[in-house]
Amino acid sequence: MNEIITIDLFGEEFRFRPDNQVENPKEVAQYLKSHIKEAENMFQNKTSGKNQIAILLLAAMNVSKDFHELKVQYTDLEKEIDNKLSFLIEKIDKGIE
């Protein structure tokens, strides 16, 4: 994928070229922007450089929280699937005997 993605943050354009593992880079950029907008709404003075850093940090923490929650859910799903597979294999083995 040679597409260059542009994201506007605080009136400045940033460009990045996603690697081939990113299926929907525009959606990834939009996801980040939505978290930044959400964090930005928590601040009164949006023009301050310090506030911009705080907004980006808050957005990054929220994205990290989402990632962590998905990671935990994925691990739980893997365990559940593994347990069900073990149960089914055991039943199949007993049925063959």
Protein Blocks (a to p, Z undefined) as FASTA:
>chain_A
ZZdcdddeehiacdddddfklmblmlmmmmmmmmmmmmmmmpmblmbmklmmmmmmmmmm
mmmmmmmmmmmmmmmmmmmmmmmmmmmmmmmmmmmZZ
